[in-house]
Structures are given as C-alpha cells and as structure tokens.
Amino acid sequence: MIMRILLALTMILVAVPAAAQAGSQVPEGSNLMLFGLGLLGVIVGRRASMRKNRKDD
C-alpha cells in the first residue's frame, strides 16, 4: 500500500512541470494503455490478496 502511495506521489510530481508549461498533447492511444495498466494492477492485486489469504489458512 505504501508503495502505491509513493508511486502516485511520484507520478504527480513528475507531471507538475508539464502542467506548468500549459500542458502537453497526449495521444488518444494512451487512454487504452492506462486502462490496461489499471486493469493489470487490479488483477495482480487480487491474485496477491488471494495468495495471502491462502497462506493464512
């Protein structure tokens, strides 16, 4: 959980210079990539959670 928070803060801090320069153009294909990465993160998180629950039993 802490790693996810640190990653989110890093991404926000990296994006600040782009926002200060009146933004940047982002191609539409990146939306699909972001969705895919988010979906992959959910799947990996679920699998890790399931493994942790199995070890506790």
C-alpha distance matrix in Angstrom:
0.0 3.8 5.4 5.2 6.5 8.8 9.9 10.8 12.6 14.3 15.5 16.8 18.6 20.1 21.4 23.1 26.2 26.8 26.8 29.2 31.6 32.1 29.6 29.9 31.0 28.5 30.1 29.6 28.5 25.2 24.3 24.6 22.6 19.7 20.1 20.2 17.0 15.2 16.9 16.1 12.4 12.9 15.2 13.2 10.3 13.2 14.9 12.2 11.9 15.7 16.2 14.3 16.5 19.5 19.1 19.0 22.2
3.8 0.0 3.8 5.4 5.1 6.2 8.6 9.9 10.6 12.2 14.3 15.4 16.5 18.3 20.0 21.4 24.4 25.4 25.5 27.5 30.1 31.0 28.7 29.2 30.7 28.5 30.5 30.4 29.5 25.9 25.5 26.2 23.8 20.9 21.9 22.2 18.7 17.3 19.5 18.6 14.8 16.0 18.4 16.1 13.6 16.7 18.2 15.3 15.4 19.2 19.2 17.2 19.6 22.5 21.7 21.5 25.0
5.4 3.8 0.0 3.8 5.4 5.1 6.0 8.6 9.9 10.4 12.2 14.2 15.2 16.3 18.3 20.1 22.8 23.6 24.2 26.4 28.5 29.6 27.0 27.1 28.5 26.1 27.9 28.1 26.9 23.3 23.3 23.8 21.1 18.5 19.9 19.7 16.1 15.3 17.7 16.3 12.8 14.7 16.8 14.2 12.5 16.1 17.1 14.4 15.4 19.0 18.8 17.4 20.3 22.8 22.0 22.5 25.9
5.2 5.4 3.8 0.0 3.8 5.5 5.0 6.1 8.6 9.8 10.5 12.3 14.2 15.3 16.5 18.6 21.5 21.9 22.2 24.7 26.8 27.5 24.8 24.9 26.0 23.5 25.3 25.1 24.1 20.6 20.1 20.8 18.4 15.5 16.6 16.9 13.5 12.1 14.7 14.0 10.3 12.1 14.7 12.9 11.0 14.5 16.2 14.2 14.8 18.4 18.9 17.8 20.3 23.0 22.8 23.2 26.4
6.5 5.1 5.4 3.8 0.0 3.8 5.4 5.1 6.2 8.6 9.9 10.6 12.3 14.2 15.4 16.8 20.0 20.8 20.7 22.9 25.4 26.1 23.8 24.5 26.0 24.0 26.2 26.2 25.7 22.0 21.5 22.7 20.6 17.3 18.7 19.6 16.3 14.6 17.5 17.3 13.7 15.1 18.1 16.5 14.3 17.6 19.6 17.5 17.7 21.4 22.0 20.5 22.7 25.7 25.4 25.4 28.6
8.8 6.2 5.1 5.5 3.8 0.0 3.8 5.4 5.1 6.1 8.6 9.9 10.5 12.2 14.2 15.5 18.3 19.5 19.9 21.8 24.2 25.4 23.2 23.7 25.6 23.7 26.1 26.6 26.0 22.2 22.3 23.6 21.1 18.1 20.1 20.7 17.1 16.3 19.4 18.6 15.2 17.3 20.0 17.9 16.3 19.9 21.4 19.1 19.9 23.5 23.6 22.2 24.9 27.6 26.9 27.2 30.6
9.9 8.6 6.0 5.0 5.4 3.8 0.0 3.8 5.5 5.0 6.2 8.6 9.9 10.5 12.3 14.5 17.0 17.6 18.4 20.7 22.6 23.7 21.1 21.1 22.6 20.5 22.6 23.2 22.3 18.6 18.9 20.1 17.4 14.6 16.8 17.3 13.7 13.3 16.5 15.7 12.7 15.3 17.8 16.0 15.0 18.7 20.1 18.2 19.5 22.9 23.1 22.3 25.0 27.5 27.1 27.8 31.0
10.8 9.9 8.6 6.1 5.1 5.4 3.8 0.0 3.8 5.4 5.1 6.2 8.7 9.9 10.7 12.6 15.7 16.0 16.1 18.6 20.8 21.5 18.9 19.4 21.0 19.0 21.3 21.6 21.3 17.6 17.3 19.0 16.9 13.6 15.6 16.9 13.7 12.6 16.1 16.1 13.2 15.2 18.3 17.1 15.8 19.2 21.2 19.7 20.4 23.9 24.7 23.8 26.1 28.8 28.9 29.3 32.3
12.6 10.6 9.9 8.6 6.2 5.1 5.5 3.8 0.0 3.8 5.4 5.1 6.2 8.6 9.9 10.8 13.9 15.1 15.1 16.9 19.5 20.6 18.6 19.5 21.7 20.3 23.1 23.9 23.9 20.1 20.1 22.2 20.0 16.8 19.1 20.5 17.3 16.3 19.9 19.9 16.9 18.9 22.0 20.6 19.2 22.6 24.5 22.7 23.4 27.0 27.5 26.4 28.7 31.6 31.3 31.5 34.7
14.3 12.2 10.4 9.8 8.6 6.1 5.0 5.4 3.8 0.0 3.8 5.4 5.1 6.1 8.6 10.1 12.4 13.7 14.6 16.3 18.4 19.9 17.8 18.2 20.4 19.0 21.7 22.9 22.7 18.9 19.6 21.5 19.0 16.3 19.1 20.0 16.7 16.6 20.2 19.6 17.0 19.7 22.4 20.7 19.9 23.5 25.0 23.3 24.5 27.9 28.2 27.3 30.0 32.5 32.1 32.7 36.0
15.5 14.3 12.2 10.5 9.9 8.6 6.2 5.1 5.4 3.8 0.0 3.8 5.5 5.1 6.2 8.8 11.2 11.5 12.4 14.8 16.5 17.6 14.9 15.1 17.0 15.4 18.1 19.2 19.1 15.3 16.0 18.1 15.8 13.0 16.0 17.3 14.2 14.2 17.9 17.8 15.6 18.3 21.1 20.0 19.5 22.9 24.6 23.4 24.6 27.8 28.4 27.9 30.4 32.9 32.9 33.6 36.7
16.8 15.4 14.2 12.3 10.6 9.9 8.6 6.2 5.1 5.4 3.8 0.0 3.8 5.5 5.1 6.4 9.7 10.3 10.1 12.4 14.8 15.6 13.5 14.6 16.9 15.9 19.1 20.1 20.7 17.0 17.2 19.8 18.0 15.0 17.7 19.6 16.9 16.3 20.0 20.5 18.2 20.3 23.4 22.6 21.7 25.0 27.0 25.8 26.6 30.0 30.8 30.1 32.3 35.0 35.1 35.5 38.5
18.6 16.5 15.2 14.2 12.3 10.5 9.9 8.7 6.2 5.1 5.5 3.8 0.0 3.8 5.4 5.3 7.9 9.8 10.3 11.4 13.9 15.6 14.1 15.3 18.1 17.6 20.9 22.5 23.0 19.4 20.1 22.8 20.7 18.0 21.0 22.6 19.7 19.5 23.2 23.3 20.9 23.4 26.3 25.1 24.3 27.7 29.5 28.0 29.0 32.4 32.9 32.0 34.5 37.2 36.9 37.4 40.6
20.1 18.3 16.3 15.3 14.2 12.2 10.5 9.9 8.6 6.1 5.1 5.5 3.8 0.0 3.8 5.6 6.8 7.9 9.7 11.2 12.7 14.6 12.6 12.9 15.6 15.0 18.2 20.2 20.5 17.0 18.3 20.8 18.5 16.4 19.7 21.0 18.3 18.7 22.5 22.3 20.4 23.2 25.9 24.7 24.4 27.9 29.4 28.1 29.5 32.8 33.2 32.7 35.3 37.7 37.5 38.3 41.5
21.4 20.0 18.3 16.5 15.4 14.2 12.3 10.7 9.9 8.6 6.2 5.1 5.4 3.8 0.0 3.8 5.7 5.4 6.4 8.9 10.4 11.5 9.2 10.0 12.7 12.4 15.8 17.6 18.5 15.1 16.1 19.1 17.4 15.1 18.3 20.2 17.9 18.1 21.8 22.2 20.6 23.1 26.0 25.3 25.0 28.3 30.1 29.2 30.4 33.5 34.3 34.0 36.3 38.8 39.0 39.7 42.6
23.1 21.4 20.1 18.6 16.8 15.5 14.5 12.6 10.8 10.1 8.8 6.4 5.3 5.6 3.8 0.0 3.9 5.4 5.1 6.2 8.8 10.4 9.3 11.2 14.5 15.0 18.7 20.5 21.8 18.6 19.3 22.5 21.0 18.6 21.7 23.7 21.5 21.4 25.1 25.7 23.9 26.1 29.2 28.5 27.9 31.1 33.1 32.0 32.9 36.2 37.0 36.4 38.7 41.4 41.4 41.8 44.9
26.2 24.4 22.8 21.5 20.0 18.3 17.0 15.7 13.9 12.4 11.2 9.7 7.9 6.8 5.7 3.9 0.0 3.8 5.4 5.0 6.4 9.1 8.6 10.0 13.6 14.8 18.4 20.9 22.2 19.2 20.6 23.8 22.2 20.3 23.6 25.5 23.3 23.7 27.4 27.8 26.3 28.8 31.6 30.8 30.6 33.9 35.6 34.6 35.8 39.0 39.6 39.1 41.6 44.1 44.1 44.7 47.8
26.8 25.4 23.6 21.9 20.8 19.5 17.6 16.0 15.1 13.7 11.5 10.3 9.8 7.9 5.4 5.4 3.8 0.0 3.8 5.4 5.3 7.0 5.2 6.3 9.9 11.1 14.8 17.3 18.9 16.2 17.6 20.9 19.6 17.9 21.2 23.2 21.5 22.1 25.6 26.2 25.2 27.6 30.3 29.9 29.9 33.0 34.8 34.2 35.5 38.5 39.3 39.1 41.5 43.9 44.1 44.9 47.9
26.8 25.5 24.2 22.2 20.7 19.9 18.4 16.1 15.1 14.6 12.4 10.1 10.3 9.7 6.4 5.1 5.4 3.8 0.0 3.8 5.4 5.5 4.6 7.5 11.0 12.3 16.1 18.1 20.1 17.4 18.1 21.6 20.8 18.7 21.6 24.1 22.6 22.5 26.1 27.1 25.8 27.8 30.9 30.8 30.4 33.3 35.5 34.8 35.7 38.8 39.9 39.6 41.7 44.3 44.7 45.2 48.1
29.2 27.5 26.4 24.7 22.9 21.8 20.7 18.6 16.9 16.3 14.8 12.4 11.4 11.2 8.9 6.2 5.0 5.4 3.8 0.0 3.8 5.5 6.8 9.8 13.5 15.4 19.2 21.4 23.5 20.9 21.8 25.3 24.4 22.4 25.3 27.7 26.0 26.1 29.7 30.6 29.1 31.3 34.3 34.0 33.5 36.6 38.7 37.8 38.7 41.9 42.9 42.4 44.6 47.3 47.4 47.9 50.9
31.6 30.1 28.5 26.8 25.4 24.2 22.6 20.8 19.5 18.4 16.5 14.8 13.9 12.7 10.4 8.8 6.4 5.3 5.4 3.8 0.0 3.8 5.5 7.7 11.3 13.9 17.4 20.1 22.2 20.1 21.4 24.9 24.0 22.5 25.7 27.9 26.5 26.9 30.4 31.2 30.2 32.5 35.3 35.1 35.0 38.1 40.0 39.4 40.5 43.6 44.5 44.2 46.5 49.0 49.3 50.0 52.9
32.1 31.0 29.6 27.5 26.1 25.4 23.7 21.5 20.6 19.9 17.6 15.6 15.6 14.6 11.5 10.4 9.1 7.0 5.5 5.5 3.8 0.0 3.8 6.9 10.0 12.8 16.2 18.4 21.1 19.2 20.0 23.7 23.4 21.9 24.6 27.2 26.2 26.4 29.7 31.0 30.2 32.1 35.0 35.2 35.0 37.8 40.0 39.7 40.6 43.5 44.8 44.6 46.6 49.2 49.7 50.3 53.1
29.6 28.7 27.0 24.8 23.8 23.2 21.1 18.9 18.6 17.8 14.9 13.5 14.1 12.6 9.2 9.3 8.6 5.2 4.6 6.8 5.5 3.8 0.0 3.8 7.0 9.2 12.8 15.0 17.5 15.5 16.3 19.9 19.6 18.1 21.0 23.5 22.5 22.8 26.1 27.4 26.7 28.7 31.5 31.7 31.8 34.5 36.6 36.4 37.4 40.3 41.5 41.5 43.5 46.0 46.6 47.4 50.0
29.9 29.2 27.1 24.9 24.5 23.7 21.1 19.4 19.5 18.2 15.1 14.6 15.3 12.9 10.0 11.2 10.0 6.3 7.5 9.8 7.7 6.9 3.8 0.0 3.8 6.3 9.8 12.6 14.7 13.0 14.6 17.9 17.4 16.6 19.6 21.7 21.0 21.9 25.0 25.9 25.7 28.0 30.4 30.6 31.1 33.8 35.6 35.6 37.0 39.6 40.7 41.1 43.2 45.4 46.1 47.1 49.7
31.0 30.7 28.5 26.0 26.0 25.6 22.6 21.0 21.7 20.4 17.0 16.9 18.1 15.6 12.7 14.5 13.6 9.9 11.0 13.5 11.3 10.0 7.0 3.8 0.0 3.8 6.5 9.4 11.8 10.8 12.5 15.6 15.6 15.4 18.2 20.2 20.1 21.2 23.9 25.0 25.3 27.5 29.6 30.2 31.0 33.5 35.2 35.6 37.0 39.4 40.6 41.2 43.2 45.3 46.2 47.4 49.8
28.5 28.5 26.1 23.5 24.0 23.7 20.5 19.0 20.3 19.0 15.4 15.9 17.6 15.0 12.4 15.0 14.8 11.1 12.3 15.4 13.9 12.8 9.2 6.3 3.8 0.0 3.8 6.4 8.4 7.1 8.9 11.9 11.9 11.8 14.5 16.4 16.5 17.7 20.2 21.4 21.9 24.0 26.0 26.7 27.6 30.0 31.6 32.2 33.7 35.9 37.1 38.0 39.9 41.8 42.9 44.2 46.4
30.1 30.5 27.9 25.3 26.2 26.1 22.6 21.3 23.1 21.7 18.1 19.1 20.9 18.2 15.8 18.7 18.4 14.8 16.1 19.2 17.4 16.2 12.8 9.8 6.5 3.8 0.0 3.8 5.5 5.9 8.0 10.2 10.7 11.7 14.0 15.4 16.2 17.8 19.8 20.9 22.1 24.1 25.7 26.6 28.0 30.0 31.5 32.4 34.0 35.9 37.2 38.4 40.2 41.9 43.2 44.6 46.7
29.6 30.4 28.1 25.1 26.2 26.6 23.2 21.6 23.9 22.9 19.2 20.1 22.5 20.2 17.6 20.5 20.9 17.3 18.1 21.4 20.1 18.4 15.0 12.6 9.4 6.4 3.8 0.0 3.8 5.3 5.7 7.7 9.4 10.5 11.8 13.6 15.1 16.2 17.8 19.4 20.8 22.3 23.9 25.3 26.6 28.3 29.9 31.2 32.6 34.3 35.8 37.2 38.7 40.4 41.9 43.3 45.1
28.5 29.5 26.9 24.1 25.7 26.0 22.3 21.3 23.9 22.7 19.1 20.7 23.0 20.5 18.5 21.8 22.2 18.9 20.1 23.5 22.2 21.1 17.5 14.7 11.8 8.4 5.5 3.8 0.0 3.8 5.4 5.6 6.7 9.0 10.3 11.1 12.8 14.6 15.8 16.9 18.8 20.5 21.6 22.9 24.7 26.3 27.5 29.0 30.6 32.1 33.5 35.0 36.7 38.1 39.6 41.3 43.0
25.2 25.9 23.3 20.6 22.0 22.2 18.6 17.6 20.1 18.9 15.3 17.0 19.4 17.0 15.1 18.6 19.2 16.2 17.4 20.9 20.1 19.2 15.5 13.0 10.8 7.1 5.9 5.3 3.8 0.0 3.8 5.4 4.9 6.1 8.5 9.7 10.4 12.1 14.0 15.0 16.3 18.3 19.8 20.7 22.2 24.2 25.6 26.6 28.3 30.1 31.3 32.6 34.4 36.0 37.3 38.9 40.9
24.3 25.5 23.3 20.1 21.5 22.3 18.9 17.3 20.1 19.6 16.0 17.2 20.1 18.3 16.1 19.3 20.6 17.6 18.1 21.8 21.4 20.0 16.3 14.6 12.5 8.9 8.0 5.7 5.4 3.8 0.0 3.8 5.4 5.2 6.2 8.6 9.9 10.6 12.3 14.2 15.3 16.7 18.4 20.0 21.0 22.7 24.5 25.7 27.0 28.7 30.4 31.6 33.1 34.8 36.4 37.7 39.5
24.6 26.2 23.8 20.8 22.7 23.6 20.1 19.0 22.2 21.5 18.1 19.8 22.8 20.8 19.1 22.5 23.8 20.9 21.6 25.3 24.9 23.7 19.9 17.9 15.6 11.9 10.2 7.7 5.6 5.4 3.8 0.0 3.8 5.5 5.1 6.1 8.6 9.8 10.5 12.1 14.2 15.4 16.5 18.2 19.8 21.1 22.5 24.2 25.6 27.0 28.6 30.2 31.6 33.0 34.8 36.3 37.9
22.6 23.8 21.1 18.4 20.6 21.1 17.4 16.9 20.0 19.0 15.8 18.0 20.7 18.5 17.4 21.0 22.2 19.6 20.8 24.4 24.0 23.4 19.6 17.4 15.6 11.9 10.7 9.4 6.7 4.9 5.4 3.8 0.0 3.8 5.4 5.0 6.1 8.5 9.8 10.4 12.2 14.3 15.2 16.3 18.1 19.9 21.0 22.3 24.1 25.7 26.9 28.4 30.2 31.6 33.0 34.7 36.5
19.7 20.9 18.5 15.5 17.3 18.1 14.6 13.6 16.8 16.3 13.0 15.0 18.0 16.4 15.1 18.6 20.3 17.9 18.7 22.4 22.5 21.9 18.1 16.6 15.4 11.8 11.7 10.5 9.0 6.1 5.2 5.5 3.8 0.0 3.8 5.4 5.1 6.1 8.5 9.7 10.5 12.4 14.2 15.2 16.3 18.3 20.0 20.9 22.3 24.3 25.7 26.8 28.5 30.3 31.6 33.0 35.0
20.1 21.9 19.9 16.6 18.7 20.1 16.8 15.6 19.1 19.1 16.0 17.7 21.0 19.7 18.3 21.7 23.6 21.2 21.6 25.3 25.7 24.6 21.0 19.6 18.2 14.5 14.0 11.8 10.3 8.5 6.2 5.1 5.4 3.8 0.0 3.8 5.5 5.1 6.1 8.6 9.8 10.7 12.4 14.2 15.3 16.6 18.5 20.0 21.1 22.6 24.5 25.8 27.1 28.8 30.5 31.8 33.5
20.2 22.2 19.7 16.9 19.6 20.7 17.3 16.9 20.5 20.0 17.3 19.6 22.6 21.0 20.2 23.7 25.5 23.2 24.1 27.7 27.9 27.2 23.5 21.7 20.2 16.4 15.4 13.6 11.1 9.7 8.6 6.1 5.0 5.4 3.8 0.0 3.8 5.4 5.1 6.1 8.5 9.9 10.5 12.2 14.1 15.3 16.5 18.2 19.8 21.1 22.6 24.3 25.8 27.1 28.8 30.4 32.0
17.0 18.7 16.1 13.5 16.3 17.1 13.7 13.7 17.3 16.7 14.2 16.9 19.7 18.3 17.9 21.5 23.3 21.5 22.6 26.0 26.5 26.2 22.5 21.0 20.1 16.5 16.2 15.1 12.8 10.4 9.9 8.6 6.1 5.1 5.5 3.8 0.0 3.8 5.4 5.0 6.1 8.7 9.8 10.4 12.1 14.2 15.3 16.3 18.1 19.9 21.0 22.3 24.2 25.7 27.0 28.6 30.6
15.2 17.3 15.3 12.1 14.6 16.3 13.3 12.6 16.3 16.6 14.2 16.3 19.5 18.7 18.1 21.4 23.7 22.1 22.5 26.1 26.9 26.4 22.8 21.9 21.2 17.7 17.8 16.2 14.6 12.1 10.6 9.8 8.5 6.1 5.1 5.4 3.8 0.0 3.8 5.4 5.0 6.3 8.7 9.9 10.5 12.4 14.4 15.3 16.4 18.4 20.0 21.0 22.5 24.5 25.9 27.1 29.0
16.9 19.5 17.7 14.7 17.5 19.4 16.5 16.1 19.9 20.2 17.9 20.0 23.2 22.5 21.8 25.1 27.4 25.6 26.1 29.7 30.4 29.7 26.1 25.0 23.9 20.2 19.8 17.8 15.8 14.0 12.3 10.5 9.8 8.5 6.1 5.1 5.4 3.8 0.0 3.8 5.4 5.1 6.3 8.7 9.8 10.7 12.5 14.3 15.3 16.6 18.5 20.0 21.2 22.7 24.6 26.0 27.5
16.1 18.6 16.3 14.0 17.3 18.6 15.7 16.1 19.9 19.6 17.8 20.5 23.3 22.3 22.2 25.7 27.8 26.2 27.1 30.6 31.2 31.0 27.4 25.9 25.0 21.4 20.9 19.4 16.9 15.0 14.2 12.1 10.4 9.7 8.6 6.1 5.0 5.4 3.8 0.0 3.8 5.4 5.1 6.1 8.5 9.9 10.6 12.2 14.1 15.3 16.6 18.3 20.0 21.2 22.7 24.5 26.2
12.4 14.8 12.8 10.3 13.7 15.2 12.7 13.2 16.9 17.0 15.6 18.2 20.9 20.4 20.6 23.9 26.3 25.2 25.8 29.1 30.2 30.2 26.7 25.7 25.3 21.9 22.1 20.8 18.8 16.3 15.3 14.2 12.2 10.5 9.8 8.5 6.1 5.0 5.4 3.8 0.0 3.8 5.4 5.2 6.0 8.5 9.9 10.5 12.1 14.1 15.3 16.4 18.2 20.0 21.2 22.6 24.7
12.9 16.0 14.7 12.1 15.1 17.3 15.3 15.2 18.9 19.7 18.3 20.3 23.4 23.2 23.1 26.1 28.8 27.6 27.8 31.3 32.5 32.1 28.7 28.0 27.5 24.0 24.1 22.3 20.5 18.3 16.7 15.4 14.3 12.4 10.7 9.9 8.7 6.3 5.1 5.4 3.8 0.0 3.8 5.5 5.1 6.1 8.6 9.9 10.4 12.2 14.3 15.3 16.4 18.4 20.1 21.2 22.9
15.2 18.4 16.8 14.7 18.1 20.0 17.8 18.3 22.0 22.4 21.1 23.4 26.3 25.9 26.0 29.2 31.6 30.3 30.9 34.3 35.3 35.0 31.5 30.4 29.6 26.0 25.7 23.9 21.6 19.8 18.4 16.5 15.2 14.2 12.4 10.5 9.8 8.7 6.3 5.1 5.4 3.8 0.0 3.8 5.4 5.2 6.2 8.6 9.9 10.6 12.4 14.3 15.4 16.6 18.6 20.2 21.5
13.2 16.1 14.2 12.9 16.5 17.9 16.0 17.1 20.6 20.7 20.0 22.6 25.1 24.7 25.3 28.5 30.8 29.9 30.8 34.0 35.1 35.2 31.7 30.6 30.2 26.7 26.6 25.3 22.9 20.7 20.0 18.2 16.3 15.2 14.2 12.2 10.4 9.9 8.7 6.1 5.2 5.5 3.8 0.0 3.8 5.5 5.2 6.1 8.5 9.9 10.6 12.3 14.3 15.4 16.7 18.6 20.4
10.3 13.6 12.5 11.0 14.3 16.3 15.0 15.8 19.2 19.9 19.5 21.7 24.3 24.4 25.0 27.9 30.6 29.9 30.4 33.5 35.0 35.0 31.8 31.1 31.0 27.6 28.0 26.6 24.7 22.2 21.0 19.8 18.1 16.3 15.3 14.1 12.1 10.5 9.8 8.5 6.0 5.1 5.4 3.8 0.0 3.8 5.5 5.2 6.1 8.6 9.9 10.6 12.3 14.3 15.5 16.7 18.8
13.2 16.7 16.1 14.5 17.6 19.9 18.7 19.2 22.6 23.5 22.9 25.0 27.7 27.9 28.3 31.1 33.9 33.0 33.3 36.6 38.1 37.8 34.5 33.8 33.5 30.0 30.0 28.3 26.3 24.2 22.7 21.1 19.9 18.3 16.6 15.3 14.2 12.4 10.7 9.9 8.5 6.1 5.2 5.5 3.8 0.0 3.8 5.5 5.0 6.1 8.6 9.8 10.5 12.3 14.4 15.5 16.9
14.9 18.2 17.1 16.2 19.6 21.4 20.1 21.2 24.5 25.0 24.6 27.0 29.5 29.4 30.1 33.1 35.6 34.8 35.5 38.7 40.0 40.0 36.6 35.6 35.2 31.6 31.5 29.9 27.5 25.6 24.5 22.5 21.0 20.0 18.5 16.5 15.3 14.4 12.5 10.6 9.9 8.6 6.2 5.2 5.5 3.8 0.0 3.8 5.4 5.1 6.2 8.6 9.9 10.6 12.5 14.4 15.7
12.2 15.3 14.4 14.2 17.5 19.1 18.2 19.7 22.7 23.3 23.4 25.8 28.0 28.1 29.2 32.0 34.6 34.2 34.8 37.8 39.4 39.7 36.4 35.6 35.6 32.2 32.4 31.2 29.0 26.6 25.7 24.2 22.3 20.9 20.0 18.2 16.3 15.3 14.3 12.2 10.5 9.9 8.6 6.1 5.2 5.5 3.8 0.0 3.8 5.4 5.1 6.2 8.7 9.9 10.7 12.5 14.7
11.9 15.4 15.4 14.8 17.7 19.9 19.5 20.4 23.4 24.5 24.6 26.6 29.0 29.5 30.4 32.9 35.8 35.5 35.7 38.7 40.5 40.6 37.4 37.0 37.0 33.7 34.0 32.6 30.6 28.3 27.0 25.6 24.1 22.3 21.1 19.8 18.1 16.4 15.3 14.1 12.1 10.4 9.9 8.5 6.1 5.0 5.4 3.8 0.0 3.8 5.5 5.1 6.2 8.7 10.0 10.8 12.8
15.7 19.2 19.0 18.4 21.4 23.5 22.9 23.9 27.0 27.9 27.8 30.0 32.4 32.8 33.5 36.2 39.0 38.5 38.8 41.9 43.6 43.5 40.3 39.6 39.4 35.9 35.9 34.3 32.1 30.1 28.7 27.0 25.7 24.3 22.6 21.1 19.9 18.4 16.6 15.3 14.1 12.2 10.6 9.9 8.6 6.1 5.1 5.4 3.8 0.0 3.8 5.4 5.1 6.2 8.8 10.0 11.0
16.2 19.2 18.8 18.9 22.0 23.6 23.1 24.7 27.5 28.2 28.4 30.8 32.9 33.2 34.3 37.0 39.6 39.3 39.9 42.9 44.5 44.8 41.5 40.7 40.6 37.1 37.2 35.8 33.5 31.3 30.4 28.6 26.9 25.7 24.5 22.6 21.0 20.0 18.5 16.6 15.3 14.3 12.4 10.6 9.9 8.6 6.2 5.1 5.5 3.8 0.0 3.8 5.4 5.1 6.3 8.8 10.2
14.3 17.2 17.4 17.8 20.5 22.2 22.3 23.8 26.4 27.3 27.9 30.1 32.0 32.7 34.0 36.4 39.1 39.1 39.6 42.4 44.2 44.6 41.5 41.1 41.2 38.0 38.4 37.2 35.0 32.6 31.6 30.2 28.4 26.8 25.8 24.3 22.3 21.0 20.0 18.3 16.4 15.3 14.3 12.3 10.6 9.8 8.6 6.2 5.1 5.4 3.8 0.0 3.8 5.5 5.2 6.4 9.0
16.5 19.6 20.3 20.3 22.7 24.9 25.0 26.1 28.7 30.0 30.4 32.3 34.5 35.3 36.3 38.7 41.6 41.5 41.7 44.6 46.5 46.6 43.5 43.2 43.2 39.9 40.2 38.7 36.7 34.4 33.1 31.6 30.2 28.5 27.1 25.8 24.2 22.5 21.2 20.0 18.2 16.4 15.4 14.3 12.3 10.5 9.9 8.7 6.2 5.1 5.4 3.8 0.0 3.8 5.5 5.2 6.6
19.5 22.5 22.8 23.0 25.7 27.6 27.5 28.8 31.6 32.5 32.9 35.0 37.2 37.7 38.8 41.4 44.1 43.9 44.3 47.3 49.0 49.2 46.0 45.4 45.3 41.8 41.9 40.4 38.1 36.0 34.8 33.0 31.6 30.3 28.8 27.1 25.7 24.5 22.7 21.2 20.0 18.4 16.6 15.4 14.3 12.3 10.6 9.9 8.7 6.2 5.1 5.5 3.8 0.0 3.8 5.4 5.4
19.1 21.7 22.0 22.8 25.4 26.9 27.1 28.9 31.3 32.1 32.9 35.1 36.9 37.5 39.0 41.4 44.1 44.1 44.7 47.4 49.3 49.7 46.6 46.1 46.2 42.9 43.2 41.9 39.6 37.3 36.4 34.8 33.0 31.6 30.5 28.8 27.0 25.9 24.6 22.7 21.2 20.1 18.6 16.7 15.5 14.4 12.5 10.7 10.0 8.8 6.3 5.2 5.5 3.8 0.0 3.8 5.5
19.0 21.5 22.5 23.2 25.4 27.2 27.8 29.3 31.5 32.7 33.6 35.5 37.4 38.3 39.7 41.8 44.7 44.9 45.2 47.9 50.0 50.3 47.4 47.1 47.4 44.2 44.6 43.3 41.3 38.9 37.7 36.3 34.7 33.0 31.8 30.4 28.6 27.1 26.0 24.5 22.6 21.2 20.2 18.6 16.7 15.5 14.4 12.5 10.8 10.0 8.8 6.4 5.2 5.4 3.8 0.0 3.8
22.2 25.0 25.9 26.4 28.6 30.6 31.0 32.3 34.7 36.0 36.7 38.5 40.6 41.5 42.6 44.9 47.8 47.9 48.1 50.9 52.9 53.1 50.0 49.7 49.8 46.4 46.7 45.1 43.0 40.9 39.5 37.9 36.5 35.0 33.5 32.0 30.6 29.0 27.5 26.2 24.7 22.9 21.5 20.4 18.8 16.9 15.7 14.7 12.8 11.0 10.2 9.0 6.6 5.4 5.5 3.8 0.0
